[in-house]
């Protein structure tokens, strides 16, 4: 006699309980399953890895072959190729900035951490899923929206953010400092705000899952080393990212005020830095460029 529940059909699981039917959208797009969300993080991270690698190739062509004309890139880069066939210096800094930002935040921090944390934590704890599937889904889509805004910033007419991936002022605060300190910087900061929210949601979910959803008999002394690594990473993220969130919001506000022609901050800064050369000089002192 066949065992009961050996061949589940029509939403009936092996233990006899009914499971909700899922369509394509709820299963593959707005999924709350930790394995599917891990795959979403992986695919998105791989896409960003290719984009970041492409930007790396662009500025390394200039760095590795300084005497070679890059005029053949003009159909792709337009005005950012100078009349001498070289990359515009400010665009070069923007490429370095975007490459660092993409690889550190969108590939390593979110792509790899989001993939392995979501996939392995429930499996190695013996849990059915993460503590909050909805929070897990929300974390990914904040990350995805952050990536969309960062991708849009690559194509603004004034150039993408160019103040370094650490976003130190005054390069990140003064629109007159460089081309990439205007709209591109504003979009970059907005993208970072959403990214930090995504990371906080994920970290809270990881910590809650590890503390509360361990299988029976699995004490903290028996946790695998990978779970300890995910746990401490989440704790550090929870402590550090609120500060970064506040700073990103503050920097976004400063940039927005600077771009307003009637803003008194803009007038005072123009008096302090009377020309672009002085702005770049003081920026190099503060940021190490």
Phi and psi restraints in degrees (value plus and minus 20) as a CYANA .aco file:
   2 UNK   PHI     -89.8   -49.8
   2 UNK   PSI     121.8   161.8
   3 UNK   PHI     -85.2   -45.2
   3 UNK   PSI     123.5   163.5
   4 UNK   PHI     -86.7   -46.7
   4 UNK   PSI     110.5   150.5
   5 UNK   PHI      63.1   103.1
   5 UNK   PSI      -9.7    30.3
   6 UNK   PHI     -88.9   -48.9
   6 UNK   PSI     -54.2   -14.2
   7 UNK   PHI    -141.0  -101.0
   7 UNK   PSI      64.9   104.9
   8 UNK   PHI     -89.6   -49.6
   8 UNK   PSI     120.7   160.7
   9 UNK   PHI    -157.1  -117.1
   9 UNK   PSI     130.2   170.2
  10 UNK   PHI      33.1    73.1
  10 UNK   PSI      28.8    68.8
  11 UNK   PHI      59.7    99.7
  11 UNK   PSI      -7.8    32.2
  12 UNK   PHI    -121.0   -81.0
  12 UNK   PSI      99.5   139.5
  13 UNK   PHI    -100.2   -60.2
  13 UNK   PSI     157.0   197.0
  14 UNK   PHI     -87.7   -47.7
  14 UNK   PSI     -41.1    -1.1
  15 UNK   PHI    -117.5   -77.5
  15 UNK   PSI      -8.8    31.2
  16 UNK   PHI      68.8   108.8
  16 UNK   PSI     -25.5    14.5
  17 UNK   PHI    -108.9   -68.9
  17 UNK   PSI     124.9   164.9
  18 UNK   PHI     -97.6   -57.6
  18 UNK   PSI     122.4   162.4
  19 UNK   PHI    -136.0   -96.0
  19 UNK   PSI     122.6   162.6
  20 UNK   PHI     -86.7   -46.7
  20 UNK   PSI     120.0   160.0
  21 UNK   PHI     -92.2   -52.2
  21 UNK   PSI     122.2   162.2
  22 UNK   PHI    -139.9   -99.9
  22 UNK   PSI     119.7   159.7
  23 UNK   PHI    -117.3   -77.3
  23 UNK   PSI    -195.3  -155.3
  24 UNK   PHI     -81.4   -41.4
  24 UNK   PSI     -60.9   -20.9
  25 UNK   PHI     -87.6   -47.6
  25 UNK   PSI     -66.4   -26.4
  26 UNK   PHI     -94.1   -54.1
  26 UNK   PSI     -40.6    -0.6
  27 UNK   PHI    -112.2   -72.2
  27 UNK   PSI     -58.1   -18.1
  28 UNK   PHI    -132.6   -92.6
  28 UNK   PSI     -39.8     0.2
  29 UNK   PHI    -127.7   -87.7
  29 UNK   PSI     -89.3   -49.3
  30 UNK   PHI    -116.7   -76.7
  30 UNK   PSI      37.2    77.2
  31 UNK   PHI    -103.8   -63.8
  31 UNK   PSI     127.8   167.8
  32 UNK   PHI    -128.8   -88.8
  32 UNK   PSI     -13.8    26.2
  33 UNK   PHI    -100.9   -60.9
  33 UNK   PSI     111.0   151.0
  34 UNK   PHI     -83.8   -43.8
  34 UNK   PSI     -52.9   -12.9
  35 UNK   PHI     -89.7   -49.7
  35 UNK   PSI     -61.7   -21.7
  36 UNK   PHI     -87.1   -47.1
  36 UNK   PSI     -60.0   -20.0
  37 UNK   PHI     -85.7   -45.7
  37 UNK   PSI     -56.1   -16.1
  38 UNK   PHI     -81.8   -41.8
  38 UNK   PSI     -60.3   -20.3
  39 UNK   PHI     -86.2   -46.2
  39 UNK   PSI     -57.9   -17.9
  40 UNK   PHI     -82.7   -42.7
  40 UNK   PSI     -64.0   -24.0
  41 UNK   PHI     -80.9   -40.9
  41 UNK   PSI     -61.9   -21.9
  42 UNK   PHI     -83.4   -43.4
  42 UNK   PSI     -68.1   -28.1
  43 UNK   PHI     -84.0   -44.0
  43 UNK   PSI     -64.6   -24.6
  44 UNK   PHI     -83.9   -43.9
  44 UNK   PSI     -61.3   -21.3
  45 UNK   PHI     -83.0   -43.0
  45 UNK   PSI     -58.5   -18.5
  46 UNK   PHI     -86.0   -46.0
  46 UNK   PSI     -60.1   -20.1
  47 UNK   PHI     -79.9   -39.9
  47 UNK   PSI     -65.2   -25.2
  48 UNK   PHI     -87.8   -47.8
  48 UNK   PSI     -51.1   -11.1
  49 UNK   PHI     -83.8   -43.8
  49 UNK   PSI     -60.2   -20.2
  50 UNK   PHI     -87.8   -47.8
  50 UNK   PSI     -60.0   -20.0
  51 UNK   PHI     -85.0   -45.0
  51 UNK   PSI     -67.4   -27.4
  52 UNK   PHI     -82.8   -42.8
  52 UNK   PSI     -57.5   -17.5
  53 UNK   PHI     -85.5   -45.5
  53 UNK   PSI     -57.3   -17.3
  54 UNK   PHI     -83.7   -43.7
  54 UNK   PSI     -62.3   -22.3
  55 UNK   PHI     -84.1   -44.1
  55 UNK   PSI     -57.6   -17.6
  56 UNK   PHI     -82.0   -42.0
  56 UNK   PSI     -60.5   -20.5
  57 UNK   PHI     -83.9   -43.9
  57 UNK   PSI     -58.9   -18.9
  58 UNK   PHI     -79.4   -39.4
  58 UNK   PSI     -73.8   -33.8
  59 UNK   PHI     -98.6   -58.6
  59 UNK   PSI     -40.8    -0.8
  60 UNK   PHI     -97.6   -57.6
  60 UNK   PSI     -42.9    -2.9
  61 UNK   PHI     -81.8   -41.8
  61 UNK   PSI     -61.8   -21.8
  62 UNK   PHI     -88.6   -48.6
  62 UNK   PSI     -60.3   -20.3
  63 UNK   PHI     -91.0   -51.0
  63 UNK   PSI     -59.9   -19.9
  64 UNK   PHI    -103.0   -63.0
  64 UNK   PSI     -46.5    -6.5
  65 UNK   PHI    -150.6  -110.6
  65 UNK   PSI      50.9    90.9
  66 UNK   PHI     -86.0   -46.0
  66 UNK   PSI     -43.3    -3.3
  67 UNK   PHI    -114.2   -74.2
  67 UNK   PSI     -21.4    18.6
  68 UNK   PHI    -112.8   -72.8
  68 UNK   PSI     116.5   156.5
  69 UNK   PHI     -94.7   -54.7
  69 UNK   PSI     114.2   154.2
  70 UNK   PHI    -126.8   -86.8
  70 UNK   PSI       7.2    47.2
  71 UNK   PHI     -82.7   -42.7
  71 UNK   PSI     -42.6    -2.6
  72 UNK   PHI     -88.2   -48.2
  72 UNK   PSI     -32.3     7.7
  73 UNK   PHI    -110.6   -70.6
  73 UNK   PSI     -22.3    17.7
  74 UNK   PHI     -80.2   -40.2
  74 UNK   PSI     -58.7   -18.7
  75 UNK   PHI     -79.6   -39.6
  75 UNK   PSI     -45.7    -5.7
  76 UNK   PHI    -111.3   -71.3
  76 UNK   PSI     -61.6   -21.6
  77 UNK   PHI    -123.0   -83.0
  77 UNK   PSI     -33.8     6.2
  78 UNK   PHI      42.7    82.7
  78 UNK   PSI    -144.8  -104.8
  79 UNK   PHI     -88.2   -48.2
  79 UNK   PSI     -32.4     7.6
  80 UNK   PHI     -99.4   -59.4
  80 UNK   PSI     -22.8    17.2
  81 UNK   PHI    -120.6   -80.6
  81 UNK   PSI     100.0   140.0
  82 UNK   PHI     -93.2   -53.2
  82 UNK   PSI     153.5   193.5
  83 UNK   PHI     -84.8   -44.8
  83 UNK   PSI     -40.9    -0.9
  84 UNK   PHI    -109.3   -69.3
  84 UNK   PSI     -17.1    22.9
  85 UNK   PHI      62.5   102.5
  85 UNK   PSI       1.2    41.2
  86 UNK   PHI    -131.3   -91.3
  86 UNK   PSI     140.4   180.4
  87 UNK   PHI     -88.3   -48.3
  87 UNK   PSI     117.2   157.2
  88 UNK   PHI     -78.9   -38.9
  88 UNK   PSI     114.4   154.4
  89 UNK   PHI     -76.0   -36.0
  89 UNK   PSI     -60.4   -20.4
  90 UNK   PHI     -90.2   -50.2
  90 UNK   PSI     -53.8   -13.8
  91 UNK   PHI     -89.1   -49.1
  91 UNK   PSI     -54.0   -14.0
  92 UNK   PHI     -80.4   -40.4
  92 UNK   PSI     -66.4   -26.4
  93 UNK   PHI     -83.2   -43.2
  93 UNK   PSI     -56.8   -16.8
  94 UNK   PHI     -85.4   -45.4
  94 UNK   PSI     -59.3   -19.3
  95 UNK   PHI     -85.5   -45.5
  95 UNK   PSI     -60.8   -20.8
  96 UNK   PHI     -83.3   -43.3
  96 UNK   PSI     -62.7   -22.7
  97 UNK   PHI     -81.6   -41.6
  97 UNK   PSI     -69.4   -29.4
  98 UNK   PHI     -87.6   -47.6
  98 UNK   PSI     -57.1   -17.1
  99 UNK   PHI     -81.3   -41.3
  99 UNK   PSI     -67.1   -27.1
 100 UNK   PHI     -83.4   -43.4
 100 UNK   PSI     -63.9   -23.9
 101 UNK   PHI     -82.4   -42.4
 101 UNK   PSI     -65.6   -25.6
 102 UNK   PHI     -85.2   -45.2
 102 UNK   PSI     -66.8   -26.8
 103 UNK   PHI     -89.7   -49.7
 103 UNK   PSI     -57.7   -17.7
 104 UNK   PHI     -95.6   -55.6
 104 UNK   PSI     -68.4   -28.4
 105 UNK   PHI    -110.2   -70.2
 105 UNK   PSI     -69.3   -29.3
 106 UNK   PHI    -107.4   -67.4
 106 UNK   PSI     -40.7    -0.7
 107 UNK   PHI    -123.0   -83.0
 107 UNK   PSI     -76.5   -36.5
 108 UNK   PHI     -97.3   -57.3
 108 UNK   PSI     -74.7   -34.7
 109 UNK   PHI     -87.8   -47.8
 109 UNK   PSI     -72.0   -32.0
 110 UNK   PHI    -111.8   -71.8
 110 UNK   PSI     -67.7   -27.7
 111 UNK   PHI     -80.3   -40.3
 111 UNK   PSI     -75.7   -35.7
 112 UNK   PHI     -97.8   -57.8
 112 UNK   PSI     -66.5   -26.5
 113 UNK   PHI     -84.1   -44.1
 113 UNK   PSI     -65.2   -25.2
 114 UNK   PHI     -82.8   -42.8
 114 UNK   PSI     -55.4   -15.4
 115 UNK   PHI     -88.7   -48.7
 115 UNK   PSI     -76.9   -36.9
 116 UNK   PHI     -94.1   -54.1
 116 UNK   PSI     -55.4   -15.4
 117 UNK   PHI     -83.3   -43.3
 117 UNK   PSI     -67.7   -27.7
 118 UNK   PHI     -85.7   -45.7
 118 UNK   PSI     -57.4   -17.4
 119 UNK   PHI     -97.2   -57.2
 119 UNK   PSI     -60.9   -20.9
 120 UNK   PHI    -113.7   -73.7
 120 UNK   PSI     -51.3   -11.3
 121 UNK   PHI     -78.5   -38.5
 121 UNK   PSI     -73.4   -33.4
 122 UNK   PHI     -83.3   -43.3
 122 UNK   PSI     -56.9   -16.9
 123 UNK   PHI     -86.9   -46.9
 123 UNK   PSI     -62.6   -22.6
 124 UNK   PHI    -101.8   -61.8
 124 UNK   PSI     -34.3     5.7
 125 UNK   PHI    -112.5   -72.5
 125 UNK   PSI     -33.9     6.1
 126 UNK   PHI      59.0    99.0
 126 UNK   PSI       1.7    41.7
 127 UNK   PHI    -112.9   -72.9
 127 UNK   PSI     135.4   175.4
 128 UNK   PHI     -92.2   -52.2
 128 UNK   PSI     -54.4   -14.4
 129 UNK   PHI    -185.1  -145.1
 129 UNK   PSI    -194.1  -154.1
 130 UNK   PHI     -89.7   -49.7
 130 UNK   PSI     145.2   185.2
 131 UNK   PHI     -79.8   -39.8
 131 UNK   PSI     -60.3   -20.3
 132 UNK   PHI    -153.2  -113.2
 132 UNK   PSI      86.6   126.6
 133 UNK   PHI     -86.1   -46.1
 133 UNK   PSI     -56.8   -16.8
 134 UNK   PHI     -85.9   -45.9
 134 UNK   PSI     -63.4   -23.4
 135 UNK   PHI     -83.0   -43.0
 135 UNK   PSI     -56.3   -16.3
 136 UNK   PHI     -84.6   -44.6
 136 UNK   PSI     -65.7   -25.7
 137 UNK   PHI     -82.6   -42.6
 137 UNK   PSI     -62.8   -22.8
 138 UNK   PHI     -82.4   -42.4
 138 UNK   PSI     -58.2   -18.2
 139 UNK   PHI     -80.6   -40.6
 139 UNK   PSI     -64.4   -24.4
 140 UNK   PHI     -84.9   -44.9
 140 UNK   PSI     -62.7   -22.7
 141 UNK   PHI     -93.9   -53.9
 141 UNK   PSI     -46.7    -6.7
 142 UNK   PHI     -84.6   -44.6
 142 UNK   PSI     -61.6   -21.6
 143 UNK   PHI     -82.6   -42.6
 143 UNK   PSI     -63.2   -23.2
 144 UNK   PHI     -84.1   -44.1
 144 UNK   PSI     -64.4   -24.4
 145 UNK   PHI     -83.8   -43.8
 145 UNK   PSI     -58.1   -18.1
 146 UNK   PHI     -80.2   -40.2
 146 UNK   PSI     -62.5   -22.5
 147 UNK   PHI     -85.1   -45.1
 147 UNK   PSI     -57.6   -17.6
 148 UNK   PHI     -82.1   -42.1
 148 UNK   PSI     -65.2   -25.2
 149 UNK   PHI     -84.8   -44.8
 149 UNK   PSI     -61.2   -21.2
 150 UNK   PHI     -83.6   -43.6
 150 UNK   PSI     -57.8   -17.8
 151 UNK   PHI     -86.7   -46.7
 151 UNK   PSI     -60.2   -20.2
 152 UNK   PHI     -81.9   -41.9
 152 UNK   PSI     -56.3   -16.3
 153 UNK   PHI     -84.4   -44.4
 153 UNK   PSI     -37.8     2.2
 154 UNK   PHI     -89.7   -49.7
 154 UNK   PSI     -37.9     2.1
 155 UNK   PHI    -134.9   -94.9
 155 UNK   PSI     -11.1    28.9
 156 UNK   PHI     -91.3   -51.3
 156 UNK   PSI     132.0   172.0
 157 UNK   PHI     -84.9   -44.9
 157 UNK   PSI     -49.6    -9.6
 158 UNK   PHI    -105.7   -65.7
 158 UNK   PSI     -21.1    18.9
 159 UNK   PHI      75.3   115.3
 159 UNK   PSI     136.7   176.7
 160 UNK   PHI     -90.4   -50.4
 160 UNK   PSI     154.6   194.6
 161 UNK   PHI     -76.6   -36.6
 161 UNK   PSI     114.1   154.1
 162 UNK   PHI    -151.1  -111.1
 162 UNK   PSI       3.1    43.1
 163 UNK   PHI    -114.3   -74.3
 163 UNK   PSI      -4.5    35.5
 164 UNK   PHI      69.8   109.8
 164 UNK   PSI     128.8   168.8
 165 UNK   PHI     -89.8   -49.8
 165 UNK   PSI     -33.6     6.4
 166 UNK   PHI    -103.1   -63.1
 166 UNK   PSI     -30.8     9.2
 167 UNK   PHI      35.1    75.1
 167 UNK   PSI      28.5    68.5
 168 UNK   PHI     -96.5   -56.5
 168 UNK   PSI     120.3   160.3
 169 UNK   PHI     -95.8   -55.8
 169 UNK   PSI     139.1   179.1
 170 UNK   PHI    -106.4   -66.4
 170 UNK   PSI     -22.7    17.3
 171 UNK   PHI     -82.2   -42.2
 171 UNK   PSI     -52.2   -12.2
 172 UNK   PHI    -108.6   -68.6
 172 UNK   PSI     -29.6    10.4
 173 UNK   PHI    -130.3   -90.3
 173 UNK   PSI     -41.3    -1.3
 174 UNK   PHI    -131.3   -91.3
 174 UNK   PSI      92.1   132.1
 175 UNK   PHI     -79.3   -39.3
 175 UNK   PSI     -47.9    -7.9
 176 UNK   PHI    -100.6   -60.6
 176 UNK   PSI     -23.2    16.8
 177 UNK   PHI     -87.9   -47.9
 177 UNK   PSI     -61.6   -21.6
 178 UNK   PHI    -186.1  -146.1
 178 UNK   PSI     148.1   188.1
 179 UNK   PHI     -82.1   -42.1
 179 UNK   PSI     -57.2   -17.2
 180 UNK   PHI    -100.2   -60.2
 180 UNK   PSI     -11.0    29.0
 181 UNK   PHI    -119.0   -79.0
 181 UNK   PSI     -12.5    27.5
 182 UNK   PHI    -118.6   -78.6
 182 UNK   PSI    -139.6   -99.6
 183 UNK   PHI     -82.4   -42.4
 183 UNK   PSI     -56.7   -16.7
 184 UNK   PHI     -80.6   -40.6
 184 UNK   PSI     -60.5   -20.5
 185 UNK   PHI     -88.0   -48.0
 185 UNK   PSI     -59.6   -19.6
 186 UNK   PHI     -80.4   -40.4
 186 UNK   PSI     -66.6   -26.6
 187 UNK   PHI     -85.5   -45.5
 187 UNK   PSI     -58.4   -18.4
 188 UNK   PHI     -82.4   -42.4
 188 UNK   PSI     -61.7   -21.7
 189 UNK   PHI     -87.7   -47.7
 189 UNK   PSI     -60.1   -20.1
 190 UNK   PHI     -81.7   -41.7
 190 UNK   PSI     -59.6   -19.6
 191 UNK   PHI     -82.9   -42.9
 191 UNK   PSI     -60.8   -20.8
 192 UNK   PHI     -85.4   -45.4
 192 UNK   PSI     -56.3   -16.3
 193 UNK   PHI     -80.1   -40.1
 193 UNK   PSI     -67.3   -27.3
 194 UNK   PHI     -86.7   -46.7
 194 UNK   PSI     -57.2   -17.2
 195 UNK   PHI     -83.1   -43.1
 195 UNK   PSI     -62.3   -22.3
 196 UNK   PHI     -86.0   -46.0
 196 UNK   PSI     -59.8   -19.8
 197 UNK   PHI     -80.4   -40.4
 197 UNK   PSI     -63.2   -23.2
 198 UNK   PHI     -80.2   -40.2
 198 UNK   PSI     -64.7   -24.7
 199 UNK   PHI     -86.2   -46.2
 199 UNK   PSI     -57.8   -17.8
 200 UNK   PHI     -85.4   -45.4
 200 UNK   PSI     -63.6   -23.6
 201 UNK   PHI     -81.0   -41.0
 201 UNK   PSI     -64.0   -24.0
 202 UNK   PHI     -84.3   -44.3
 202 UNK   PSI     -63.6   -23.6
 203 UNK   PHI     -84.1   -44.1
 203 UNK   PSI     -62.8   -22.8
 204 UNK   PHI     -81.0   -41.0
 204 UNK   PSI     -60.0   -20.0
 205 UNK   PHI     -86.3   -46.3
 205 UNK   PSI     -61.5   -21.5
 206 UNK   PHI     -84.0   -44.0
 206 UNK   PSI     -65.8   -25.8
 207 UNK   PHI     -82.8   -42.8
 207 UNK   PSI     -65.5   -25.5
 208 UNK   PHI     -82.1   -42.1
 208 UNK   PSI     -61.3   -21.3
 209 UNK   PHI     -84.4   -44.4
 209 UNK   PSI     -65.1   -25.1
 210 UNK   PHI     -87.3   -47.3
 210 UNK   PSI     -58.1   -18.1
 211 UNK   PHI     -95.2   -55.2
 211 UNK   PSI     -59.6   -19.6
 212 UNK   PHI    -126.8   -86.8
 212 UNK   PSI     -40.7    -0.7
 213 UNK   PHI    -133.7   -93.7
 213 UNK   PSI       4.8    44.8
 214 UNK   PHI     -89.2   -49.2
 214 UNK   PSI     125.1   165.1
 215 UNK   PHI     -88.2   -48.2
 215 UNK   PSI     142.7   182.7
 216 UNK   PHI     -80.3   -40.3
 216 UNK   PSI     109.9   149.9
 217 UNK   PHI      72.5   112.5
 217 UNK   PSI     -31.0     9.0
 218 UNK   PHI    -111.0   -71.0
 218 UNK   PSI      76.4   116.4
 219 UNK   PHI    -103.3   -63.3
 219 UNK   PSI     154.0   194.0
 220 UNK   PHI     -83.1   -43.1
 220 UNK   PSI     -49.0    -9.0
 221 UNK   PHI     -88.1   -48.1
 221 UNK   PSI     -41.3    -1.3
 222 UNK   PHI    -121.0   -81.0
 222 UNK   PSI     -17.0    23.0
 223 UNK   PHI     -85.5   -45.5
 223 UNK   PSI     118.6   158.6
 224 UNK   PHI     -82.9   -42.9
 224 UNK   PSI     135.1   175.1
 225 UNK   PHI     -82.6   -42.6
 225 UNK   PSI     -52.8   -12.8
 226 UNK   PHI     -83.8   -43.8
 226 UNK   PSI     -57.9   -17.9
 227 UNK   PHI     -87.3   -47.3
 227 UNK   PSI     -59.9   -19.9
 228 UNK   PHI     -80.8   -40.8
 228 UNK   PSI     -60.0   -20.0
 229 UNK   PHI     -83.4   -43.4
 229 UNK   PSI     -65.6   -25.6
 230 UNK   PHI     -83.0   -43.0
 230 UNK   PSI     -58.1   -18.1
 231 UNK   PHI     -85.1   -45.1
 231 UNK   PSI     -69.8   -29.8
 232 UNK   PHI     -88.1   -48.1
 232 UNK   PSI     -54.5   -14.5
 233 UNK   PHI     -81.9   -41.9
 233 UNK   PSI     -63.1   -23.1
 234 UNK   PHI     -85.4   -45.4
 234 UNK   PSI     -59.9   -19.9
 235 UNK   PHI     -83.5   -43.5
 235 UNK   PSI     -65.6   -25.6
 236 UNK   PHI     -82.5   -42.5
 236 UNK   PSI     -60.5   -20.5
 237 UNK   PHI     -83.0   -43.0
 237 UNK   PSI     -61.0   -21.0
 238 UNK   PHI     -84.5   -44.5
 238 UNK   PSI     -53.3   -13.3
 239 UNK   PHI     -99.6   -59.6
 239 UNK   PSI     -54.9   -14.9
 240 UNK   PHI    -110.1   -70.1
 240 UNK   PSI     -59.0   -19.0
 241 UNK   PHI     -87.4   -47.4
 241 UNK   PSI     -51.9   -11.9
 242 UNK   PHI     -78.8   -38.8
 242 UNK   PSI     -56.9   -16.9
 243 UNK   PHI     -85.9   -45.9
 243 UNK   PSI     -62.9   -22.9
 244 UNK   PHI     -85.8   -45.8
 244 UNK   PSI     -55.6   -15.6
 245 UNK   PHI     -83.2   -43.2
 245 UNK   PSI     -65.3   -25.3
 246 UNK   PHI     -82.0   -42.0
 246 UNK   PSI     -62.2   -22.2
 247 UNK   PHI     -88.3   -48.3
 247 UNK   PSI     -58.2   -18.2
 248 UNK   PHI     -85.2   -45.2
 248 UNK   PSI     -62.1   -22.1
 249 UNK   PHI     -84.0   -44.0
 249 UNK   PSI     -61.6   -21.6
 250 UNK   PHI     -84.5   -44.5
 250 UNK   PSI     -64.0   -24.0
 251 UNK   PHI     -84.6   -44.6
 251 UNK   PSI     -58.9   -18.9
 252 UNK   PHI     -81.7   -41.7
 252 UNK   PSI     -60.4   -20.4
 253 UNK   PHI     -85.4   -45.4
 253 UNK   PSI     -62.4   -22.4
 254 UNK   PHI     -83.1   -43.1
 254 UNK   PSI     -64.3   -24.3
 255 UNK   PHI     -83.2   -43.2
 255 UNK   PSI     -61.7   -21.7
 256 UNK   PHI     -83.5   -43.5
 256 UNK   PSI     -60.5   -20.5
 257 UNK   PHI     -87.7   -47.7
 257 UNK   PSI     -57.8   -17.8
 258 UNK   PHI     -84.2   -44.2
 258 UNK   PSI     -52.3   -12.3
 259 UNK   PHI     -99.0   -59.0
 259 UNK   PSI     -31.4     8.6
 260 UNK   PHI    -103.5   -63.5
 260 UNK   PSI     100.8   140.8
 261 UNK   PHI     -83.9   -43.9
 261 UNK   PSI     -46.1    -6.1
 262 UNK   PHI    -113.8   -73.8
 262 UNK   PSI     -13.0    27.0
 263 UNK   PHI     -97.0   -57.0
 263 UNK   PSI     109.2   149.2
 264 UNK   PHI     -84.3   -44.3
 264 UNK   PSI     -47.4    -7.4
 265 UNK   PHI     -82.3   -42.3
 265 UNK   PSI     -61.1   -21.1
 266 UNK   PHI     -81.9   -41.9
 266 UNK   PSI     -60.4   -20.4
 267 UNK   PHI     -86.3   -46.3
 267 UNK   PSI     -64.8   -24.8
 268 UNK   PHI     -85.2   -45.2
 268 UNK   PSI     -58.6   -18.6
 269 UNK   PHI     -88.4   -48.4
 269 UNK   PSI     -56.4   -16.4
 270 UNK   PHI     -84.4   -44.4
 270 UNK   PSI     -53.5   -13.5
 271 UNK   PHI     -90.6   -50.6
 271 UNK   PSI     -55.5   -15.5
 272 UNK   PHI     -94.9   -54.9
 272 UNK   PSI     -58.7   -18.7
 273 UNK   PHI    -135.9   -95.9
 273 UNK   PSI      69.3   109.3
 274 UNK   PHI     -89.5   -49.5
 274 UNK   PSI     -41.6    -1.6
 275 UNK   PHI    -165.8  -125.8
 275 UNK   PSI     148.5   188.5
 276 UNK   PHI     -85.0   -45.0
 276 UNK   PSI     -54.7   -14.7
 277 UNK   PHI     -84.6   -44.6
 277 UNK   PSI     -61.2   -21.2
 278 UNK   PHI     -87.1   -47.1
 278 UNK   PSI     -57.4   -17.4
 279 UNK   PHI     -79.9   -39.9
 279 UNK   PSI     -67.1   -27.1
 280 UNK   PHI     -84.9   -44.9
 280 UNK   PSI     -54.0   -14.0
 281 UNK   PHI     -85.7   -45.7
 281 UNK   PSI     -70.9   -30.9
 282 UNK   PHI     -86.0   -46.0
 282 UNK   PSI     -52.7   -12.7
 283 UNK   PHI     -83.3   -43.3
 283 UNK   PSI     -60.6   -20.6
 284 UNK   PHI     -84.6   -44.6
 284 UNK   PSI     -52.2   -12.2
 285 UNK   PHI     -89.0   -49.0
 285 UNK   PSI     -64.3   -24.3
 286 UNK   PHI     -95.3   -55.3
 286 UNK   PSI     -59.9   -19.9
 287 UNK   PHI    -121.3   -81.3
 287 UNK   PSI     -32.6     7.4
 288 UNK   PHI      63.7   103.7
 288 UNK   PSI     -10.0    30.0
